[in-house]
Each structure stands twice: as C-alpha cells, then as structure tokens.
Amino acid sequence: MPPEYTLREAHPTERAVGIDYYVSGADGIGGRLRESPEDFRVRELEAFDAAPLDAETGSYPELVVRATLRDWDTNDFARRLSDALQISRERVSWAGTKDKRAVTTQLFTVRGVDADDLPEIRGAEIEALGRAGRGLAFGDLAGNAFDIRVADAVDEAPDRVVDAVRDLRAFAGDAGPPEADAGEFPIDATVGVPNYFGQQRFGSRRPVTHLVGLAIARRDPREAVRLYAGNPAETEPDDTRAARDRVDAAFGVGGDSDSDDADRAADGTGDGDWAACLDAIPGKLRFERSMVHRLADRDVDPDVPPDGDDWWHALEAVPSNLQRLFVNAAQSSLFNRIASERLRRGLPFDRPVAGDVVCFADGDAPDELYAPDADRLQRVDADRVDVVSRHCERGRAFVTAPLVGTETRLGEGEPGEIERAVLSEAGIEPSDFSLPGEFDSKGTRRAILLRTDLEASFADGDPRFAFALPSGSYATVLLREFTKRGPLDL
C-alpha cells in the first residue's frame, strides 16, 4: 500500500459484516443512490449460449429470455413470472441476483415453456432469445456493466472525486494523478478497491443471512430457523418486529426487539405455539411463514435437539437459491473479515506476500472486465513474490482469500495465519461445510482486489459513474469509497 495511506474506519453497520475500512483517504462526496430506479442501471455481460427459438424442445427444454426490469427484486419477479405461467417457481432460473430499486437487464431460463406463453408483466420488458439444454446457474454470466447517478452530492464533489480516483489508482498499479486535471470531466482511470461482499449480500436493513449460514455450518438448524424467522431488527416495521418477537417467544428467547442480537439469548423453555406465530407473521414475510408452517405441521417441540431432522425440514421450506445464499453469506462474511484483518495488519491487497495464493486472469472474459479465474491458483513462495507482483500490477493475477468450504486451500505464512485465525474466532472449520442438500459447499477462493476501468462524469450537477465488474462483485463496494455514506444510502 502507498506509504502515505491511512485506513479510515467503515460505517458501524458494515463492520458487523466484516467490512472494517475504506481505502481511499479522500473525503466523501455524500449523496444517495437510487433516488429513482433509473439512477441505477445494470446490464449483464452475458456468457450463456442459446440455440434458436425453434430448436427441438426435447433436447432444449429451457426457454432463454432477456428481461429488463424496473424496480423488481429478482426473486419476486421470478415468482411473479412463474405465477403468471402457472408453473413452479423452481422452473425459473437466473445467473445473478440484482438490486430491486434499479433498472436491470438480465437473462432468465424457464423450463418447459414456449415463447408464445410469455406473459405481460408490469415494469418488465421480456424478450425470448432462444432455447437451452439446461437452466441458468449462478455464475453463468461474465459480469455486469453499471451506469449510476449519485444524487445530492456535496458542492465539493468534483474535487473529491478526483482525490478518490487518485487514491484508488494506486491499488491498480498506477499511483499517478487522473488523466484529467482537478475539476475536468469526464475522468477515465483504472482503479482498485478491496473486493468486499457488499451489504446487500447480508441484508441492508436486517443483516442476518450470514448469521443463519454460520448457524447452519455449526450444525444448529434450530438456531438458523430462529435467526431467520425471529430475531427482530430495530429498523423493521412494527408489525414485523412484533411477529419476530412472537417467534422468539416460541423458541424461548428473551429480550426486546430493540436489543442487540448478541444480547438475545434463550431464557427458558419456549411455548412452541407455532399457530400463534403464524397468526402474527404478516403475509409479506412469506419465507418466514413457510418455515414456521412446517414447524406447526409437525408440532415440533422447541426443545428437541437443535440438529434434529425437523429443524432441517423447516429450513428447507425456502427456495433452493435462498438455502445456498445462507451458506454463501456465511462464507462471504468470513472473507470480509479476512480482507479487513489483512488491511489492519498492513498487508497489501493488490499484490502478494510470501504464503499468498493468487489466481490468474480469465483469458476468455470480455475486454471491459478484469476478471479473476478462481480455478487457476498458485501459491506464492518468497522467491516468486516480485515476479507475481508484476503480474498483479498489470491485471494478470490477483491475490485471493478463501470462501471457505470442504475443499478450500488455505494460505501459508502470515496470510494463512490470518485466514486460520478468523475461522477459529468464528468457530468454523472447512469440514463444517459438508452439509445436507443445498447447504453443502466445497468452497473456492476469491480475489481480494476489485479492479475496473472507471469513467466519472457530471450531468446536471450530479456525479455519474460508469464501470464494469466481474460476476459476484458489488458496485456499492466501489461507490462507498466515493460517498463515504452508510449502507442505507447505497
């Protein structure tokens, strides 16, 4: 890291999910994202081939469609589409979940449906592209291109954008000033930030998915159900908090809904009145209702062993992609903590030290992406640090940290020490991810540096940022370095 670099502490909500620091020392421009959906535009960089629409349906049972959605949560749109087609939601697949308050263009596959069957849905433009032999899976896209406006930035925003770009270029192998002088726009620059998992991975208003996933990894599905269906957050509406309080009472958990999650502990035997819980849970909490409904159907005693089959059965009431998300969020929070501890210790995240594991760039990625290939890994011995560092400076290699799973390869030296210390503090071992069904995960490694070519401009007094990121990386993780605002403003 540059010698003049000083870490800035992150927002408290971010620190709860392992995002401890900013790496730009520049003052923030403030402002808010998503004043309207049109302010946050996302377009998938597609990496999925489709056969023609008239391809034989026996070999190509999946209809491939491109949907442009305005103000739609991806899961909600999939449910609305499946309802309109009168099919199971499990027959609708996609490659990446997008933000709700946005205009997003992405692919979906729908099994056993013809193009003529596609419905009209408010806020959605749906185009049939072709057919495929399998449905989309997470990761079946190269990345996403973003065009984002920041509303209500401070008056000094142009100078602060230049300052931040200067800081962030240092982590992309170029510590020089931006191409444009201060105040001259647009700016085109290659920048780098820590590749944190953004707050939306865990829930912006109620960051809980990683806690559910950690409970699953610890073989405590009872607590996983409780954390998801109960465990109210202060930021939630009154009816939601009351419903979650009622679920906690059924589990025998005390404390009020304004207390910190860590202070809410079992204080006795729960009443196990799942029917009363269902009466309290509003329809908008449909996944929570599904879990509790399974407990009610089996009349589950809240004091049966926490790893019993009934608790797993309740967890599996949610869609398979959400089951995977719980575990992925746990892995993501551990990754964030490893990256933050690396920063705290002064280890670079843009180039290796001895003991690191690096991955190389994906040679098949679109030209606009700096895309790591986590399948091409190499451990960096002391005598290879300089050579690999030059590859990293040119965007040809990336230092990685683990998304821990049963087959995860941990680092050595100080990087490995950090990885093992974070896992130990969380009470997690790689073997813990040998789990039933959709919860099982082999793990992988992920680049710690998020590198992109950024264009910054101003229109009508508001900053606009255009850039492309590889699949699995977050636009808000880049923009937080410019705004220095909390997650609810991102």
Secondary structure, 3 states (H helix, E strand, C coil): CCCCCCCEECCHHHHCCCCCEECCCCCCCEEECCCCHHHEEEEEEECCCCECCCCCCCCCCEEEEEEEEECCCHHHHHHHHHHHHCCCHHHEEECCCCCCCCEEEEEEEEECCCHHHCCCCCCEEEEEEEEECCCCCCCCEEEEEEEEECEEECCCHHHHHHHHHHHHHHHHCCCCCCCCCCCCCCEEEEEEEECCCCHHHCCCCCCCHHHHHHHHHCCCHHHHHHHHHCCCCCCCCHHHHHHHHHHHHHHCECCCCCCCHHHCCECCCCCCCHHHHHHHCCCCCHHHHHHHHHHHHCCCCCCCCCCCHHHHHHHCCCCHHHHHHHHHHHHHHHHHHHHHHHHHCCCCCCCCCCCCEEEEECCCCCCCCCCEEEEEEEECCHHHHHHHHHHHHCCCEEEEEEECCCCCCCCCHHHHHHHHHHHHHHCCCHHHHCCCHHHCCCCEEEECEEEEEEEEEEECCEEEEEEEEECCCCHHHHHHHHHCCCHHHC
